[in-house]
Amino acid sequence: MPNPGGSEAGNIRIIQQCLERWFRDVTPGTYTERFVYHDGTQTSELALDREFVNDLRPENLKEYMEHTVLPTLRASPGKIIRAGTDGLSVRARQTH
């Protein structure tokens, strides 16, 4: 069955570009749906549901990132933000 959204690599690139507009040291994690980034003082993480992201068309993904995800990320430094079909969730990031 063809993927109605964008390619996984293309979607990862869109997500990374959106993050890089606001944050430093944006790095995809070992799993491509996890990003680690810094706001200058704190490290945060964005975890994305792979199926949810891959089902979005590139233009919808960019709009979702800019209007929904990025405001939440900016308001939640030092946290883990998860994005998926059930919306966004924010939780504390464990430090070791």
HELIX and SHEET records of a PDB file:
HELIX    1   1 GLU A    8  TRP A   22  1                                  15    
HELIX    2   2 ARG A   50  ASP A   55  1                                   6    
HELIX    3   3 PRO A   58  TYR A   64  1                                   7    
HELIX    4   4 MET A   65  VAL A   69  3                                   5    
HELIX    5   5 LEU A   70  ALA A   75  1                                   6    
SHEET    1   A 5 ARG A  24  PRO A  28  0                                        
SHEET    2   A 5 ARG A  34  HIS A  38 -1                                        
SHEET    3   A 5 THR A  43  LEU A  48 -1                                        
SHEET    4   A 5 LYS A  79  GLY A  84  1                                        
SHEET    5   A 5 GLY A  87  ALA A  92 -1                                        
END                                                                             
